[in-house]
Amino acid sequence: MALTQKELDTYEYKLKKRGFRRDDVLMHTCPDCEAKAVLTYLMAGRHGGRDIRLCLECGRARSWRSGAGLEERVEDPDFDLVTFLR
């Protein structure tokens, strides 16, 4: 299920509103559908942060959390982007 431009615009607006920014302008390879269509968003602060990777081709979103100091990232296995952005 490829994301529509309207869905992507909505997600990006809501992510930006929560303090996320695009990590880089390059598209990365999706581990699920193997398309080079993954956007990376990042939010980092003094008390930790979160990385979100969103595949534009299959629609899968994955997220990693990090604690203070940003040394260790832990994947959030039950992450749901729609629920997160409500």
C-alpha positions in Angstrom: 0.0 0.0 0.0 1.9 3.1 -1.2 1.2 6.3 0.7 -0.6 9.1 -1.1 0.8 12.6 -1.2 -2.0 13.8 1.0 -1.2 11.1 3.7 2.5 11.9 3.6 1.7 15.7 3.9 -0.5 14.9 6.9 2.1 12.7 8.6 4.9 15.3 8.0 2.8 18.1 9.4 1.9 16.2 12.5 5.5 15.0 13.0 6.9 18.5 12.6 4.3 19.8 15.1 5.7 17.2 17.6 9.3 18.4 17.1 10.5 15.9 14.5 12.6 16.8 11.5 13.8 14.9 8.5 17.2 13.3 9.3 18.5 13.5 5.7 17.2 13.9 2.2 18.3 10.5 1.0 15.8 7.6 0.6 16.8 4.4 2.4 16.0 0.8 1.6 13.0 -0.8 3.3 13.8 -4.1 5.0 10.3 -5.4 4.3 9.6 -4.5 0.6 13.2 -3.8 -0.4 12.2 -0.6 -2.2 14.4 2.5 -1.8 11.6 4.6 -0.4 12.2 5.1 3.4 12.2 8.5 4.9 13.8 9.0 8.3 12.5 11.5 10.9 14.4 12.4 14.1 13.6 14.1 17.4 16.4 14.4 20.0 16.5 16.2 23.2 18.4 16.3 26.5 16.2 13.5 27.9 16.3 11.2 24.9 14.8 10.9 21.5 13.0 8.9 18.9 13.7 7.9 15.3 10.9 7.1 12.9 11.4 5.4 9.5 8.5 5.5 7.1 8.4 3.5 3.9 6.5 5.4 1.1 6.1 2.2 -0.9 4.6 -0.3 1.6 3.5 2.2 4.3 5.4 0.4 7.2 6.6 2.7 10.0 9.2 1.6 12.5 10.5 3.5 15.5 13.4 3.5 17.9 13.7 5.2 21.3 16.8 6.3 23.0 17.4 7.4 26.5 19.3 10.4 27.9 22.7 10.7 26.2 21.4 9.0 23.1 23.9 6.1 23.4 21.5 3.2 23.1 18.6 2.9 20.7 15.8 0.4 21.3 13.2 -0.6 18.7 9.6 -0.1 19.7 8.1 -3.3 18.3 4.4 -2.3 18.7 4.8 1.2 17.1 1.8 2.4 15.2 2.4 5.7 13.4 -1.4 6.6 13.1 -1.9 6.0 16.9 1.3 7.9 17.7 0.2 10.9 15.7 -3.3 11.2 17.3 
